Amino acid sequence: MPEASPAAALPLSGPCADARAEVDTRCAEAERLAQAAVVQQQNVRELRRQLMEVSAKREADARVRDRRQLSAAKDAARQAYHSAMTRAQTDFAVREAARTWLREIDQLNRQFVIAEARADDVVRQANEIEQSLPGIELAADAARIAAEVAQDACLAARLTLADCEEAAQRRVAASTVPGTRRGNGVVASVPAPVRLTSPTPGHRGVRPISLVLQGDRDAILAIAQRLAEEAGVEPGRLQLLLLELREQIATRALDEQMLMFPAEHPFWGQFNTTDARLVAANLAAMGYAYDGRSGWREGTVPRVREISVAVSNIGLDPRGPMRAANQETIEVLWQGTTVLVEDYLAGQAPDLDLQEMITCLGPHASRLSELWDMWGRLRPLLLTPA
């Protein structure tokens, strides 16, 4: 049974109660339809597998039932028998040649009888699957489209909830901070800054999202504790979600080759940043990817030839200086390379807008649905410097 989301755990009261109830309804429906779409797609794959098996059996049986091929196979067995008889020097060799010939003839006859007996049944099975497959595929397409529409509705509800909760926080902050008196005597309230409960020493003025991306445990704990008070969610669970957010952003930055290479590196130093990233992308496309730390993903190391291909694929001459010196150099090619996680996020979602975040994370966004349900409360905590 799926775990209840924080949105469902939060009380349905206050100025954003309707928006939160809409998120619960829309996103639960989206989850249900997504699971239904997965089931329909599995049905399509299973039916296609069955069709492939039945079609292969039908084609194999057709060859076995072809009397011309059967006669040719028997002639070949007979010729092999005569050749063996010609070479036979003993009675045992003669008997063995006859036994082999009769065994092959018997096997051909048995295969023919089996194929002939099940021919109608195999054809019927194939026809039934072929007739039902278009309907199953149509149902799978309809389920997929319904799931996509429901997912869009869930996202729209989350965006509305995030805007509502941020606006509510600003109203609360404005009502608790002394205002400045305008010329007409009206007091203009000044929103109070959102602060971490325990600012990390030496990080004053730094946006908490930067500290999260750097893996600052104190900052992550402080954010989790603050959000837990507001959302009524277990702080430990929120810490895990924030670490997952950091991990998924880092994964996307790595996938997009958002890398910084050491300037004095004997290989990477030959390229400008754009070309170096293109070489890295070409290597990843060939199955030789940076693991984000200091080595090759899954220990898969290319040879000098693959490095040359990656260089030539971006329009540069791999001969001469534009090459790795030897295999030993390739094995440590990534030493000193770093993933620019903060730069990637700043380019994709500088304001941490929910729509931009989901687009930025792509297929990884679904792993963080619990955070999206409380993004209106979390976003100010991530953006306001301590």
Secondary structure, DSSP 4 states (H G I P E B T S, - for coil): -PPPPHHHHS-S-STTHHHHHHHHHHHHHHHHHHHHHHHHHHHHHHHHHHHHHHHHHHHHHHHHH-HHHHHHHHHHHHHHHHHHHHH--SHHHHHHHHHHHHHHHHHHHHHHHHHHHHHHHHHHHHHHHHHHHHHHHHHHHHHHHHHHHHHHHHHHHHHHHHHHHHHHHHHHHHHHS--EE-TTSPEEP-PPPP--SSPPTT-TTS-HHHHHHTT-HHHHHHHHHHHHHHH---HHHHHHHHHHHHHHHHHHHHHTT-EE--TT-TTGGGS-HHHHHHHHHHHHHTT--B-SSSSBGGG----HHHHHHHHHTTT---STTSS-S-HHHHHTTTTT-EE-HHHHHHHH-TT--HHHHHHHHGGGGGGGHHHHTTHHHHHHHHHS--
